[in-house]
Amino acid sequence: MGGCWVCNPFCGKCKPPVIRKQCPECGRFYFPEMKPETKCKKCGAELPDYIPSPPVWCAFIGQMCAKPCEQHTLVPDEGVSKPCAFHTLPNK
């Protein structure tokens, strides 16, 4: 991938994106993976439960990954799996 000048944490192209959700009432963003919250700090509304995405097969590293970036669809040119600093093992 390459070509990025500044990393956008929500992009997800070269590393897993930061998950952000919005309050259904006021639209305030919250980050359920960083700080689980049950009520919105701005309006007090009940926040929906965070359900993580299911693990996917990462073709780039040749293993299952719980928090994939967009590189999980890439097959290395040589056909050999590459290491990934952001690989997250799925919970069993």
C-alpha positions as CSV (number, residue, x, y, z in Angstrom):
1,M,0.0,0.0,0.0
2,G,2.0,3.2,0.3
3,G,1.4,6.7,-0.7
4,C,-0.1,7.9,2.6
5,W,1.4,11.1,4.0
6,V,-0.5,11.1,7.2
7,C,-2.1,8.1,8.9
8,N,-5.9,8.5,9.4
9,P,-6.8,6.1,12.2
10,F,-10.2,5.4,10.7
11,C,-8.9,4.6,7.2
12,G,-8.1,0.9,7.6
13,K,-6.0,0.4,4.5
14,C,-2.7,-0.5,6.1
15,K,-3.6,-1.2,9.7
16,P,-6.9,-2.0,11.5
17,P,-9.2,1.0,11.7
18,V,-10.2,2.5,15.0
19,I,-13.8,1.6,15.6
20,R,-16.1,4.5,16.3
21,K,-19.8,4.5,16.8
22,Q,-22.4,7.3,17.0
23,C,-24.9,7.9,19.7
24,P,-28.3,7.3,18.1
25,E,-29.8,10.3,19.8
26,C,-27.3,13.2,19.6
27,G,-24.7,11.9,17.1
28,R,-21.7,12.1,19.5
29,F,-19.0,9.7,18.6
30,Y,-17.7,7.1,21.1
31,F,-15.0,4.5,20.8
32,P,-16.2,1.1,22.2
33,E,-12.9,-0.7,21.9
34,M,-11.0,1.9,23.8
35,K,-13.5,2.8,26.5
36,P,-16.7,0.8,26.8
37,E,-19.6,3.1,27.7
38,T,-23.3,2.3,28.3
39,K,-24.7,5.8,28.3
40,C,-23.9,8.8,26.2
41,K,-21.9,11.5,28.1
42,K,-23.5,14.3,26.1
43,C,-27.3,13.4,26.2
44,G,-27.5,10.4,28.5
45,A,-29.0,8.1,25.9
46,E,-28.5,4.4,26.1
47,L,-25.7,3.3,23.7
48,P,-26.1,0.1,21.6
49,D,-24.0,-2.9,22.6
50,Y,-20.7,-3.2,20.7
51,I,-20.5,-6.5,18.8
52,P,-17.1,-7.1,17.3
53,S,-16.9,-8.3,13.7
54,P,-16.2,-12.0,13.2
55,P,-12.6,-13.0,12.4
56,V,-11.6,-13.2,8.7
57,W,-9.0,-15.2,6.8
58,C,-6.0,-12.9,6.1
59,A,-4.4,-13.9,2.8
60,F,-1.5,-11.5,3.5
61,I,-0.3,-13.4,6.6
62,G,-2.1,-16.8,5.9
63,Q,-3.9,-16.8,9.3
64,M,-7.2,-15.8,10.8
65,C,-7.3,-12.2,12.1
66,A,-9.8,-10.7,14.5
67,K,-9.3,-7.0,13.5
68,P,-8.3,-7.0,9.8
69,C,-7.2,-4.1,7.7
70,E,-7.8,-3.9,3.9
71,Q,-4.6,-5.8,3.3
72,H,-6.3,-9.1,4.4
73,T,-7.5,-9.4,0.7
74,L,-4.0,-9.1,-0.7
75,V,-2.0,-12.1,-1.7
76,P,1.8,-11.4,-1.6
77,D,3.4,-11.4,-5.0
78,E,5.7,-14.2,-4.2
79,G,2.9,-16.3,-2.7
80,V,4.6,-16.4,0.6
81,S,2.8,-15.1,3.7
82,K,4.2,-11.9,5.2
83,P,4.4,-10.9,8.8
84,C,2.0,-8.2,10.1
85,A,2.7,-6.0,13.1
86,F,-1.1,-5.5,13.6
87,H,-2.2,-9.2,13.5
88,T,-4.8,-9.9,16.2
89,L,-5.5,-13.4,17.2
90,P,-9.2,-14.4,17.4
91,N,-10.6,-15.2,20.8
92,K,-11.4,-18.8,21.2
